[in-house]
Amino acid sequence: MPETVAPRSNPTAATHEVTNQAPPLTGHDAADDAVLLEGLRREGAEWHTEELHRLGRLVGSAQAQEWAEQANTNEPVLRTHDRYGNRVDEVDFHPAYHHLMNASVSAGLAGAAWADERPGAHVARAAGFMVMSTLEAGHLCPVSMTYAVVPALRHAPDLAKTYEPLLTSRVYEAGLRTPAEKPGLLAGMGMTEKQGGTDVRANTTAATEAGDGTWRLRGHKWFTSAPMNDLFLVLAQTPGGLSCFLVPRVLPDGSRNTFRIQRLKDKLGNRSNASSEPEFDDTVAWLVGPEGKGVRTIIDMVTMTRLDCVIGSAAGIRAALAQAAHHVRHRSVFGAKLIDQPLMRNVIGDLAVESEAATTLGLRLAGAADRAQRGDAQERAFLRLATAVSKYWVCKRQPVAVAEALECLGGNGYVEDSGMPRMYREAPLNGIWEGSGNVNALDLLRALAREPESLDAFRAEVEAASGADRRLDAAWQELRGELVLTEDAPLRARRLIERAALVLQGSLLVRHAPTAVADAFCASRLAGDRGLAFGTLAPDTDFAGLLERLPA
C-alpha cells in the first residue's frame, strides 16, 4: 500500500492582498473645509484663519486621533478615599485626556474669547470648538462650561474680578489646588437633582447664610459633569427663593471644600468625560446674583452652553460626513468607485446639504453672540429666539445623520476601530444636555410671548432673503401664520420650532451658499420634494455641485 502522508498547512502562504479598503483618514487639515472657512470670514473672524488651520492639522494628526481613542478607552476612575482612609473625592484621567484638554485650552476654546477685544473673537472660538469637536467631544464639556460661566459670574463683580482672569487663561493645569494659585481655572455647573430634573425649582438643596459673607449648602446634585473642575455654579434654595452660588473645590485657605462624589455616571457615550453625583454638606459657597433670582442668573451660562451644543452637533454631523466621504472616495463596488454610484451620490449629497445647513447656522449664532456681547441689541434679540430654535433642530439631526454616514461604511463602520460607533454613541448627547427637545420647543413659545423683539429680529433675518427663492418665501408665509400663539400652541410646539429652524437655515443658505446647495435645501426641506430618509433628493438635483463642498 502507498505510504500515507499527513496533511500539512503552509502558514506563510498568502491568500490575498488587502485591496479596496480606504486608507486611514489621518495627516490632513480638519479645518480645510470651505463651509467652515467661508463662515469664519463672513462672521468677522477671518483674522483667525491661520490659527484655525494650525488646530486643524493637529486634529487631523495620527497623534491626536490616538489621544481621542485612548481617552475614551481608558475612562475616568473615581477615588473617594486615599490609602489611609481620608476622603479625597478625586477623579483620575488617562494622560491622553490631559493632552486633549491642554490642546483645547491653549487654543483659546475655554474662556479666552471673553478677554479678547477683537471683533469676531467668539466666532473664532466657535470655529475652533467645531474643529476640535470633530476629534473628541467628551473633553469639551468642561471647556464649554468654562466658556459659558463668565457672563453668569459677572453678576457677582467681586468674584468675577478674582476669577475671570483665570477662567480666560490659555493655561491648563490639572489637579485641585487653591484657585488663586493656579495659572488657569476650569468651571462647571450643578443644576439638576434626581427628584426634579429639568424642573430645577423642585430642587431641595438648601443654602444657609453663614454671617461671614458666605453661605453653607446641604443637598445633592444628579448630573454634574467634570467634577475635577475648580469652580461650579450651583442652584440652591434660600429664604428668598432659588438662588445661584459659586462653589470652589478648594477654599482660599487651601483646604478642601465638601464635595462628596457619590459615583460617576455610566453613560451611553461621552465616556472620556466624568459626570458625577456630588453631595454637599456644610459646603462653603458665595452668592452670585440677587437672592431668589438663581435661574435668571445661571441662564446666562445655560445660553452659552446651548450655543456650544449647536456647534458641537454641527461638528458631529460634519465629522461623520467626512468619514463617509473618505470611504466612498476609495471604495469600489460593481466596477466603480462608490462616490460615482448614482444612489450613493444622492446619500452623500443629502448629508452634505444637512451638514452645510447646520454649520452655517452654528456660525451665524456665534456671530450673533459676538456682536451681542459688544452691545448690538438686534443681535441679542435674534440670539434669544434663534438659540432655542437651533438647539432643538441641529441636535435632533445629529443622530440620524451620523447613523446614515455610518451605514455608508457598511460593516466597516460598525466596528469600534472605525471610530464611527463612538460618534454614534455621542450623537444624542447635545439634544439632552442643557434642555431636551421639549424644553427648547416650549422656550420658543416663551420667547414669542414675553420678548416680541426676538421675533422681530428673527423676521428680519429670514426676510433678508425675501424674493430670492419662491419656496422659501412660501414657507415663511406659512410659518408666520403659525407663530400666532393659540391655545394649542404647546401641543404643536415641535412642529413650529422645526419649521422655524428650516426656514432660518433656508434663508442663510439662499444668501450665502452656492446655488446647488441652496436649491437642494429649499426643494427638499421646505418644498418637501424628498422622502423621509437621506438619499431621497430629486433626480434633477445638482449632485456634482453638492459633492464639490465635501470636506477633504
N, C-alpha and C positions, 0 to 999 in steps of 0.2 A: 504493500500500500504506500501511496505517496506520503512523504513527511508533512505533518500539519504545521503550518506557520501561524503563530499567534498574531492577530491583527494589531497594528500599531498606528498611532496618530502622530502627525508631524506638527509639533507646537509652533514651529517657526513659519509654517505656511500662511500666506496672506490670502484671505478670502475676498477682500475687496479694499479699495481705497475709499477714503471719506470724500465724497463729492456731493454737490448740490446742497450744501449747507451754508448758511450765511456765516461770515466771519464775525468775531466779537465786535460789538459797537463800542470801540474804545479809541483813544487817541484823536478825538475830534473836539471841536469847539461847540459846546452845548448852547452858546449864545449866538451862534451863527444861524439866525432864524429871522427871515425877512419880516414876519409879522411882529415879532418882539422888537426888532430894531426900529422899524417904522413907528411903532407905538411910542418907543422911548423918545424918538425925535419929536413926534407930534405933541407929546405931553410935556415937553420942555426940559428934557434931561439928556440931550444929545452929547453934552459935555462928559457924560459918564460912559460913553461907548467903549473907550479903550479899557477902562477898568472892568467893564462887564465882560468883555472878551477874555480878559485875564482869568476872571472867575469861571467863565465858560470852558476854558482849556483845562482848568483844574477839575471841574465837574466831569469832563469827558475823559479824564485820565484813568488808566487802569488802577492806579494807587487809590484814588478817591472812590472808585467803584468797589474796591476791596474793603475800604473803610465802611462803606454803607452795608455791605454784606456782613461783615464781622459785627457791626453794632447791632444788627437785628438777630444774628445767630446767637451771640453771647449777650443775653438780655440782662437788664439791671437786676441786682440782687440786694434785698433788704437786710440790713443788720440792725436789729433793735437794741442789742447789748454788746458790750465789748467782752473780752475773755474773762474779765474779773466780775462781770455781772452789772456793770454800770450801764445805765440807759444812754444810748448814743443816737439812735434813730437816724442812721445814715444809709445811703444807697450807693452801692459800688457799681461803676460802669467799666466796660471794656475800654482800653486805650483808644480804640477806633472812634468811639463816641466823642471822646475829648478832642481828637483830631478834627472831627466834623464841627464841633462847637467852636473851636478856635478859628477854623476857616470862615465860618459864618459871622462870628462876632467881629473878627478883624476886617471882614469885607463890609462892615457897617450895616449888617442886616438886623441888628438888635436896635438899640435906641439912638444910634448915631445921627439919624436924619434930623432929630429934634435940635441938635446942636449945629446943624449945617444951614447957613443962611442963604445958600444959593437957591434960586428958584428951580424947582424940579427935584429937590433933594429927596422927597418922599416917593417920587416916581422912580428915581434911580434905585432907591432902596427896594421898591416893589419889583423892579425888573431883576435885581439880584436875588431877591427872595424866590422869584419864579424859577430862575435858573437853578438855584440850589435845591429847590423842591423837586426838580426832575431827578436829582440824585438820591435824596433820602429825606423823607418828610418828618420822621419822628423827632429828631433833634431840634427841628424848627419850632416845636411847641414852646419851649422856654424862650427861644429867640423872639417869637411873635409876642409873647406876653410881656417881655421886657420892652419891646417897642410900644406896645399898647398902654402900658402903665403910666407913661409920662403925663399925658393930658389929665388923667384922673388924679394923679398925685399933686398936680398943681392946684387942686382945691385946698391943699394944706401948704401954703407958701413956705413956711419954715422947714417942713420936711422936704419939700422939693428943692430948696436951696442946699440942703445937706446931701441929698441922694441923687438928684438929677444929673450932676456932672459925672457920677459914677455909672449911672444907668445908660448914659450916652457914650460911654467909653468904648473903644475898639479893642480893649484888652480882656481876654478870657482867663480867669483863674478859677480852677475847680477847688472844691473843698469849702468847709464852713470856717469863717473867721469873722472877727469884728468887722462889720460892713465898712466903716470909715477907713479901715486899714487896708482894704483890698483895692487894687487898681481898676477894677470894674465889677459891676454887680449885675445879677440877673433877678428878674421878678416873676412872681406867679400870682394866682388868683384862687380864692376859695369861696365859692358862692353856694353851690347846691348841697342839699342834705337829703338823706335817704327817705325821709317822710314827705318831702315836698318836691324834689327835683326842680323842674323849671319854675315852679311856684315858690320863688325864694321868700315871699312874705310868710310862708309857713315855717321858716327857719326857727329853730329853738335855741341855737347858740346864743348865750346871754353875755352881755357886757356890763361890767360894774365899774363905776368911776373910782379911781384909787386915791384921789385927792392930791396927787403929785404931778398932774398933767397927763398921766397915763390912765389906761383902763385895763381891766382884767377880764379875759374871755374864758368861758367854760362851755364846752359843747363839742360837736363833731362836724366834719365835712365828708361828703360822699364821693366827690371826684375832684381831687386837687392834683393837677399834673406838676411834674418837675419839683418834687419835694426838696431837692438839694439846692434849689434857688435860694437867694439871700433874703429876699423880701417878698411878702404876699399882701395883696389887698383882700380883705375878708369881710363878709357881711355878718352882723350880729345884732341882736335885739337890745335896745336900751329903753329907759323910761320914755324917751321921746320918739321911739319907733325904730324901724330897721335902719342901721347906720353902717358906714364903711370905716374900716380900720386898717392901719398898716401894722403888719406882724413880721418882725425880723426873726430869722432862725437863731441868730446870735445877738445878744444885747450889747449896748455900747460899752459895758464894762468887761466884755469878753466871755461872760457866762452864757450857757445855752438857755434859750427860751423854751418853754414847754411846748413841744410839737411832736406828740407821740404818733408815730406812723404805725397804724394797726395792721395794714397789709398793702401790697401793691396789687393793682387790678390785673387780672389775666385777660388781656384784650384780644379782640379779633385781629387787629393789625397794630400799627404804631408801636411795634414791640421794642424799639430802641429807647423809647421814652418811658420813664417811670410815672405812672399815675397812681395816686395813693388815697388812703382814707386817714387823715390826721385827726387827732383828738387834742383839744385844748383844755387845759386845767390850770387856772391861775396864770394864764398866758398873757404876757405884757403886750399891750397894743396902744397905738396912738390914733386918735380920731382924725379921719380925713373927710373934709367937707362938713356941712351942718349936721347936727344930730337929727335923726329921723329922716334924712334925705340920702340914705345909703344907695338906693337903686339909681337915683338921679346922678350920684357921684360916680359910681362904678360903671355906669352905662357908657361913659367916655372911653373906658378901657374895652368894654364889650364891643363897641362900634368899630374900634380899630382891629380887634381880633377877627371880627366878622369880615372886614376887608381882606385880611390875610387868608380867611377861609376861601374867598372867591379866587384870590390869586393862586393859592395852593391847589385848588381844584382845577383851575385852568392849566396849571403846570402839570398836574397829574394826567389830564387829557392829552396834553402835548407830548409828555414823555411816552405814553402808551402808543400814540400815533408814530412817534419817531422809531420805536422798536418795530412796529408793524411795517412801516415804510422801508426800514432797513432790510427786514426779512424778505419782503416781496420783491425788492430790487435784486436780490441774489438767488432766490429760489425759483427753479423751473418746474413747470407742470405741463404735461401734454405738449411738450416741444416748444414751449415759450416761457419767458420769464413771467412770474405771477403778476408783476406790475403791468404787463402788456395784455393780460387776460381781461376781456371786457367787464365781467362781473366783479372781479377784484378791483378794477379801476373805479367802479361805482362805489364799492365799500370804502376804499381808501379816500376817494374824493369826498364822500359824505362825511367821513371822520375829519377830514381836513377843514371842511366848512364849519363843523361843530367846534373844532379847536380854534380856528381863527376868530369865530364869534366870541368865544369865552375869553381868549387872550386880549382881544381888542376891548372888550367890556371891562376886564380887570384893570387894564392900564388906564382906561378912562376914569375909573373910580379913583385910582391912585393920583391921577392928575387933579381931580376934584378935591381930594383930601389935601393935596399940597397947596392948592390955591385957597381952600377954606382956611387953612392954618395961617395964611397970610392976609386974612381979612375979607375975602371975597364972599359976600353974603349969598349971592346967587348960587355959587358952587356949594356952599354949605347946605343950602336948601335942597339942591339936587342930590347931594350925597345922602341926606336923610332918607329919602324915598328909594333912591337907586340902590343903596346898600342892601336894604331888605329884599328888593326885587332880585338883585344879582346873587345874593347869598342863597336864596331859595333855588333859583334855576340852575346856575352853574354847578352848584354842589349836587343837585339832582342828576345832572347829566354825566358826571364823572363815572359812577359805577357802570352805567350802560355802555359808555364809550370805551372804558377800559376792557370790559368783557368782550366787546366786538373786536378790539385790537388784539386781545389775547387769542381769539379764535383765528385771526389771520395767520398766526404762527402754528395753528393746529396743535398736535401733541407736544411739539417743542415748547409751546407757550404754557403748557400745563405742568411742566416740571419746574422745581424750585430754582435750579441753576440758570434758568432763563431770566429770572428777575420779575417776570410777569405776575406770578402768584402774589408776590409782596405788593406790587402795585394794586392788584385786585383786592387784597385784604385792606389796604389803606383807603380804597376809594370811597367807602360810605362815611368815613370819619367826619369830613368837613360839613356834611349835611346834618350831623348830630351836634357837633361842637358849637357852642355859643348860640344855641337856639335852633331847634329842629325845624322842619319844613312848616309845620303848623304855626309855630311861634312867629316865623318871618311873614307868613301869609297874613296873620292877624295883626302883625306890626304894620303892614302896609295899610290895613284899614284904619289903624290908629293914627297913622301919619295923615291919611286923607281927611280924617275927621278933625284933627287937632291942629294940623300945620298945613293949611291950604297953600302956603307959599312953596311947599315942597312939590305939590302937583304943578304949580305954575312953572317951576324950574324944570320939572320933568317934561312938561308940554313943550317948553322952549327947545329943549334938547332934541326931542323927537321931530318937531316941526322944522328944525334946521335942514331937514331933508325933504321937506314938502315939495311935491311936484316932480321929484326925481324918479319915483317908481310907483306906478299905479297900485300895485299890490300892497306896498307899504302904506300908501295913503288910505286905501280901503280898510286895512287892518287897524290903523289908528282911529279912523272914523268910528269903527265898530267898538273899539276899546273905550273911546271917550263916553259912549253911552253907558257902558258897563261900570264906569267909575263912579256913577251916582250911587251913593250908599243907601240901599233899601233894606228892609227888614231881614231879607235872606242873605245879606252880604257875607256873614260868617260862613254860611253853608257853601257859597260859591267862591270863597276867598282864594282857593288854589287855582281855579280856572282863571281868575282875574290876575293873580300875580304871574302866572305862567305867560299869559298873553302880553302882559306889560313887559316882561323880560324879552320876549321875542320881538316885540315892536321896537324896544330900545336897541337891541342888537341889530335889527334890520336898519334902523336909522344910521347907526355907526358904520355899518358895512357899506351901505349905499354911498356914504360920504367919503369913506377912507380906504376901502378895499378895492382890488381890481374888479372889473365888471363881471368876470366869470364867477367870482366868489359871491358878490352881492346878488347877482341874478339867481344863482343856485339857492342861496339862502331864502330870498323872497319867494321864489317859486315853491320851495319845499316846506319851509317853516311858517310862512304867512299865508300863502295861497293854497296850501295843502296838497300840492302835486307830488305826492310821495306815499309810500307805505308806512307801516309802523316801525319797521326795523331800519337800521343803517343799510346802505347799499340799494336803496329804492328810489334814487333820483331819476328824473325823467330822461328818456333816451336822447333828447336834444340838448342835454347839459353839456357845457364846455369842460369836459373832463381833463383835457390837456391843460387848460388854464388853471384848474384846481390843483393838479399834481405839480405844477410849477412852484407852488407855495409850500411844498412839503419840507420839513426840516431835513438838514443833511444827515 
